[in-house]
Amino acid sequence: MNKREKIILAVTILAVVAALGAVVYATFFYGSDYQKALASENTDNICATPSGYTDASWKDHMSHHPDRYAECLK
């Protein structure tokens, strides 16, 4: 294996490790935050501002998810 092939192999291994790390991070950290956010929503009225948000920040949040909060954004 020449020097160029070793460098390509090393870069490939680093990319795979970085991608795996991102998946693990997203699964264990982002995923749990998302579940907490869903749990904090008022199930009777998803448009109601949950604890931890101001009315303005909740409206801003909902605007980023128009598919989920379509009826709230009318």
C-alpha positions as CSV (number, residue, x, y, z in Angstrom):
1,M,0.0,0.0,0.0
2,N,1.6,3.3,-1.0
3,K,1.4,6.6,0.9
4,R,-1.5,8.0,-1.1
5,E,-3.6,4.9,-0.5
6,K,-2.8,5.1,3.2
7,I,-4.0,8.7,3.3
8,I,-7.2,7.8,1.5
9,L,-7.8,4.9,3.9
10,A,-7.2,7.1,6.9
11,V,-9.5,9.9,5.7
12,T,-12.2,7.3,4.9
13,I,-11.9,5.8,8.3
14,L,-12.1,9.2,10.0
15,A,-15.2,10.1,7.9
16,V,-16.9,6.8,8.9
17,V,-16.1,7.4,12.6
18,A,-17.3,11.0,12.4
19,A,-20.6,9.9,10.8
20,L,-21.1,7.2,13.3
21,G,-20.4,9.7,16.1
22,A,-23.0,12.0,14.7
23,V,-25.6,9.3,14.5
24,V,-24.9,8.2,18.1
25,Y,-25.1,11.8,19.3
26,A,-28.3,12.5,17.4
27,T,-29.9,9.3,18.7
28,F,-29.0,9.7,22.4
29,F,-29.0,13.5,22.8
30,Y,-31.2,15.1,20.2
31,G,-33.7,12.3,20.2
32,S,-34.3,12.5,24.0
33,D,-34.7,16.3,23.7
34,Y,-37.3,15.8,21.0
35,Q,-39.2,13.3,23.1
36,K,-39.1,15.7,26.1
37,A,-40.5,18.5,23.8
38,L,-43.3,16.3,22.6
39,A,-44.1,15.3,26.1
40,S,-44.3,18.9,27.2
41,E,-46.9,19.7,24.5
42,N,-50.5,20.1,25.7
43,T,-52.2,17.1,24.1
44,D,-55.6,18.7,24.2
45,N,-54.4,21.8,22.4
46,I,-51.0,21.6,20.6
47,C,-51.3,25.3,19.8
48,A,-51.1,26.2,23.5
49,T,-47.8,27.5,24.7
50,P,-46.0,24.7,26.7
51,S,-43.9,25.4,29.8
52,G,-40.4,26.6,29.0
53,Y,-41.6,28.8,26.0
54,T,-42.9,32.3,25.8
55,D,-45.9,32.9,23.5
56,A,-43.6,34.6,21.0
57,S,-41.0,31.8,21.0
58,W,-43.7,29.1,20.7
59,K,-45.2,30.8,17.7
60,D,-41.7,31.1,16.2
61,H,-41.1,27.4,16.9
62,M,-44.4,26.4,15.3
63,S,-43.6,28.4,12.2
64,H,-40.6,26.1,11.6
65,H,-42.9,23.1,11.5
66,P,-45.9,24.2,9.3
67,D,-46.8,20.6,8.6
68,R,-47.2,19.8,12.2
69,Y,-48.9,23.1,13.4
70,A,-50.9,24.1,10.3
71,E,-54.0,24.8,12.3
72,C,-52.1,26.9,14.8
73,L,-50.6,29.1,12.1
74,K,-53.9,30.3,10.5
